[in-house]
Amino acid sequence: MKHACLSYPILTTLAALPSTPALAAAAPAASEPLAAANLFQLLFGLIVVLIAIGVTALLLRRLGRLPQGPGALRVLAGLSLGARERAVLIQVGDKQILLGVAPGRVQALHVLERPVDTAAPLGAAGGFAERLAQLMKGGRS
């Protein structure tokens, strides 16, 4: 008789639970991490992040650099002289300095007595290189 008393609470608890096929059908759909809907949402989020990274990289490449704030130094113009060499015209206060930039080396090539007018279109004088050559020779266009 003792066994009958002990098994009675277990039987009443099992009878109160819903049937196991209903639980088996509802549980995988709600908690399955690799369900099709969850995978689609994960894939969609990954694609959105990759597109955002690509757009940001494209914009930075188009702009050439991050926008500069107000300051004493400004890059006015640049000219590629080779695969890794550049000539860069910078404004430092009221002076303009022509720099030669190469890997591991930056050298001041010339300090201009008369500043180059960067507001004027450079295409009218034949481009930056020709205009700079004229200014270094002392000619004014």
C-alpha positions as CSV (number, residue, x, y, z in Angstrom):
1,M,0.0,0.0,0.0
2,K,2.9,2.3,0.6
3,H,3.8,2.2,-3.0
4,A,0.3,3.2,-4.1
5,C,0.4,6.3,-1.9
6,L,3.8,7.4,-3.3
7,S,2.8,6.9,-6.9
8,Y,-0.5,8.8,-6.6
9,P,1.2,12.4,-6.6
10,I,3.3,11.4,-9.5
11,L,0.3,10.2,-11.5
12,T,-1.7,13.3,-10.8
13,T,1.2,15.5,-11.9
14,L,1.6,13.6,-15.1
15,A,-2.1,13.8,-15.8
16,A,-2.0,17.6,-15.4
17,L,0.7,18.1,-18.0
18,P,-0.3,18.6,-21.6
19,S,0.3,15.8,-24.0
20,T,3.9,15.3,-25.1
21,P,3.2,15.5,-28.9
22,A,1.8,19.0,-28.5
23,L,4.9,20.1,-26.6
24,A,7.2,18.5,-29.1
25,A,5.6,20.4,-32.0
26,A,5.6,23.8,-30.3
27,A,9.1,23.8,-28.7
28,P,11.3,23.4,-31.8
29,A,9.7,26.2,-33.7
30,A,10.1,28.7,-30.8
31,S,13.6,27.8,-29.6
32,E,15.4,26.4,-32.6
33,P,18.4,28.8,-33.3
34,L,19.0,27.5,-36.8
35,A,15.4,27.9,-38.0
36,A,15.0,29.4,-41.5
37,A,13.6,32.6,-40.2
38,N,16.4,33.2,-37.8
39,L,19.0,32.4,-40.4
40,F,17.4,34.8,-42.9
41,Q,17.4,37.5,-40.3
42,L,21.0,36.9,-39.5
43,L,22.0,36.8,-43.1
44,F,20.1,40.0,-43.9
45,G,21.8,41.8,-41.0
46,L,25.2,40.7,-42.1
47,I,24.5,41.9,-45.7
48,V,23.4,45.3,-44.4
49,V,26.6,45.7,-42.3
50,L,28.8,44.7,-45.2
51,I,27.1,47.2,-47.5
52,A,27.5,50.0,-44.9
53,I,31.2,49.2,-44.6
54,G,31.6,49.2,-48.4
55,V,29.8,52.5,-48.8
56,T,31.9,54.1,-46.1
57,A,35.1,52.9,-47.7
58,L,34.0,54.2,-51.1
59,L,33.2,57.6,-49.7
60,L,36.5,57.9,-47.9
61,R,38.3,56.9,-51.1
62,R,36.4,59.5,-53.1
63,L,37.1,62.2,-50.6
64,G,40.7,61.2,-50.3
65,R,40.8,61.8,-46.6
66,L,38.6,62.8,-43.7
67,P,37.4,66.4,-43.8
68,Q,39.8,68.7,-42.1
69,G,38.7,71.2,-39.5
70,P,40.0,74.8,-39.2
71,G,43.7,75.0,-38.3
72,A,47.0,76.5,-39.2
73,L,47.9,73.8,-41.7
74,R,46.0,73.1,-44.9
75,V,46.8,71.0,-47.9
76,L,46.0,73.2,-51.0
77,A,47.0,70.9,-53.8
78,G,48.9,67.7,-54.6
79,L,50.4,66.2,-57.7
80,S,51.6,62.6,-58.2
81,L,55.1,62.5,-59.5
82,G,55.5,58.7,-59.6
83,A,54.3,55.5,-58.1
84,R,54.9,56.6,-54.5
85,E,56.2,60.2,-54.8
86,R,54.1,63.4,-54.6
87,A,54.5,67.1,-54.6
88,V,52.2,68.8,-52.1
89,L,51.4,72.5,-51.7
90,I,50.5,73.3,-48.1
91,Q,49.4,76.6,-46.4
92,V,51.1,77.3,-43.1
93,G,49.7,80.5,-41.7
94,D,50.2,83.1,-44.5
95,K,53.1,81.1,-46.2
96,Q,52.8,78.4,-48.8
97,I,55.4,75.6,-48.9
98,L,55.9,73.1,-51.7
99,L,56.8,69.7,-50.2
100,G,58.2,66.6,-51.8
101,V,56.7,63.5,-50.2
102,A,58.2,60.0,-50.7
103,P,58.0,56.9,-48.5
104,G,59.9,57.6,-45.3
105,R,60.9,61.2,-46.4
106,V,59.3,64.6,-46.5
107,Q,61.4,67.5,-47.8
108,A,60.6,71.2,-48.3
109,L,61.3,72.0,-52.0
110,H,60.4,75.6,-52.1
111,V,58.8,78.4,-50.0
112,L,56.7,80.6,-52.2
113,E,57.1,84.4,-51.8
114,R,53.8,85.0,-53.5
115,P,51.0,82.6,-52.6
116,V,49.3,80.7,-55.3
117,D,45.7,81.8,-55.8
118,T,43.9,78.5,-55.2
119,A,40.5,80.1,-55.8
120,A,41.3,80.6,-59.5
121,P,40.6,77.5,-61.7
122,L,43.9,75.7,-62.3
123,G,42.7,74.4,-65.7
124,A,42.9,77.9,-67.2
125,A,46.7,78.1,-66.7
126,G,47.3,74.5,-67.9
127,G,47.1,72.7,-64.6
128,F,48.8,72.7,-61.3
129,A,52.3,71.6,-62.5
130,E,52.5,74.3,-65.2
131,R,51.2,77.0,-63.0
132,L,53.6,76.1,-60.2
133,A,56.5,76.1,-62.7
134,Q,55.6,79.6,-63.8
135,L,55.4,80.9,-60.3
136,M,58.8,79.3,-59.4
137,K,60.4,81.0,-62.4
138,G,58.9,84.3,-61.3
139,G,56.3,84.7,-63.9
140,R,52.8,85.8,-63.0
141,S,49.9,84.6,-65.2
